[in-house]
Amino acid sequence: MTLVSNDPSWWPLINASLICSYFVVSGSVGIMYDWGLTLGKEIELIWRQRWSLMTFLYLSVRYAGIGYAVINILISVPTISTTDSVSGIMYNVSDWMGDVVQVLLRVIIIARLHAMYQRSRKVLIFLVVIFLAITITNVVIAAITATQTTGEEFVLSGTYAVHN
């Protein structure tokens, strides 16, 4: 359901939302600018080499980050209108994408630490147990949050906000 209001009591919230969206857009532009600058080196050094698990993990995290930045812009900029169902989908994708990227980053860190400690089996077991505990907790929290989320669109003085 869409709530439309021109009440001046919403103006501080609208102003804060606009300022926050400036930071989101500038950060996302920085990510995309970095990607554009380093694409040539990435193709030369990463895409043309023999692929390994680390190559796949690196590229997955890199391109998921770009997708996350685009979705974050669509969610955060109050002048972009989305329907209730689309905004709900974008919030869920954003939440789950963050969790998936965190898992990929933890796998990379575990692999690097395992190599640093001369492939110690004890260190690997310790890292995997901690990884599983954190990951299971995050997935349960994300699932509970996703079931409790209802996207409701607010049109406040000509700007769009989605309330979960």
C-alpha positions in Angstrom: 0.0 0.0 0.0 1.3 3.4 -0.9 1.1 6.3 1.7 1.1 9.8 0.2 1.7 12.8 2.5 2.9 16.4 2.2 3.1 16.9 6.0 6.0 19.1 6.9 6.8 16.9 9.9 8.4 14.5 7.4 10.8 17.0 6.0 13.7 16.2 8.4 13.4 12.6 7.4 13.3 13.5 3.7 16.4 15.7 4.2 18.3 12.9 6.0 17.3 10.4 3.3 18.6 12.8 0.6 21.9 13.3 2.3 22.3 9.6 2.9 21.5 8.9 -0.8 24.3 11.3 -1.8 26.8 9.2 0.1 25.4 6.0 -1.4 25.6 7.3 -4.9 29.1 8.7 -4.5 30.4 5.5 -3.0 28.8 3.5 -5.8 30.3 5.8 -8.4 33.7 5.3 -6.8 33.3 1.5 -7.0 32.3 1.7 -10.7 35.0 4.2 -11.5 37.6 1.8 -9.9 36.2 -1.1 -11.9 36.5 1.0 -15.1 40.1 2.0 -14.4 41.2 -1.5 -13.5 39.3 -3.5 -16.1 42.2 -3.7 -18.6 44.6 -5.0 -16.0 41.9 -7.4 -14.7 41.4 -8.9 -18.2 45.1 -9.2 -18.6 46.0 -10.6 -15.2 42.8 -12.5 -14.1 40.6 -13.4 -17.0 43.5 -14.8 -19.2 45.1 -16.9 -16.6 44.3 -20.5 -15.8 41.2 -20.4 -13.6 41.3 -21.7 -10.0 38.9 -21.6 -7.1 40.5 -18.3 -5.9 40.0 -16.7 -9.4 36.3 -17.7 -9.3 35.9 -16.4 -5.7 37.7 -13.1 -6.5 35.6 -12.4 -9.6 32.4 -13.4 -7.8 33.0 -10.9 -5.0 34.1 -8.2 -7.4 31.0 -8.4 -9.7 28.6 -9.1 -6.8 29.9 -5.8 -5.3 29.1 -3.9 -8.5 25.6 -5.4 -8.6 25.1 -4.6 -4.9 26.1 -1.0 -5.6 23.5 -0.7 -8.4 20.8 -2.2 -6.2 21.8 0.1 -3.3 21.4 3.1 -5.6 17.9 2.0 -6.6 17.0 1.4 -3.0 18.5 4.5 -1.5 17.8 7.4 -3.9 14.5 8.8 -2.8 13.6 10.2 -6.3 13.6 6.8 -7.9 10.1 5.2 -7.7 9.6 1.5 -7.4 6.5 -0.5 -6.8 6.0 -2.2 -3.4 6.8 -5.7 -4.8 9.9 -4.6 -6.7 11.3 -2.7 -3.7 10.6 -5.8 -1.5 12.5 -7.9 -4.0 15.4 -5.4 -4.1 15.7 -5.4 -0.3 15.7 -9.2 -0.1 18.3 -9.4 -3.0 20.4 -6.8 -1.3 20.3 -8.6 2.1 21.0 -12.0 0.7 23.7 -10.6 -1.7 25.5 -9.2 1.3 25.4 -12.5 3.1 26.7 -14.4 0.0 29.6 -12.0 -0.4 30.5 -12.3 3.3 30.6 -16.1 2.9 32.8 -15.8 -0.2 35.2 -13.4 1.6 35.4 -15.7 4.6 36.3 -18.6 2.3 39.1 -16.5 0.8 40.3 -15.6 4.2 40.2 -19.2 5.4 42.2 -20.3 2.4 44.8 -17.6 2.9 45.2 -18.3 6.6 45.4 -22.0 6.1 48.2 -21.4 3.6 49.9 -18.9 6.0 50.0 -21.5 8.8 51.7 -24.1 6.6 48.5 -26.0 5.9 47.9 -26.8 9.6 45.0 -29.1 10.0 44.2 -27.7 13.5 44.1 -24.2 12.2 41.8 -25.2 9.3 39.4 -27.0 11.6 39.3 -24.1 14.0 38.6 -21.6 11.1 35.9 -23.8 9.5 34.1 -24.3 12.9 34.1 -20.5 13.5 33.1 -19.9 9.9 30.1 -22.3 10.1 28.9 -20.9 13.4 29.0 -17.3 12.0 27.5 -18.3 8.7 24.6 -20.4 10.2 23.8 -17.5 12.5 23.8 -15.0 9.7 21.6 -17.2 7.5 19.0 -17.7 10.3 18.9 -14.0 11.0 18.6 -13.1 7.3 15.8 -15.7 6.9 13.9 -14.3 9.8 14.3 -10.8 8.6 13.2 -11.7 5.1 10.0 -13.3 6.4 9.2 -10.2 8.5 9.9 -7.7 5.7 7.0 -6.0 4.0 7.8 -3.2 1.6 5.5 -0.3 1.9 6.1 2.8 -0.3 5.8 6.3 1.1 5.5 9.3 -1.3 6.6 12.2 1.0 6.6 15.6 -0.6 7.4 14.2 -4.0 10.2 11.8 -2.8 9.9 8.0 -2.5 10.8 6.0 0.5 10.2 2.4 1.3 9.5 1.3 4.8 10.1 -2.3 5.8 
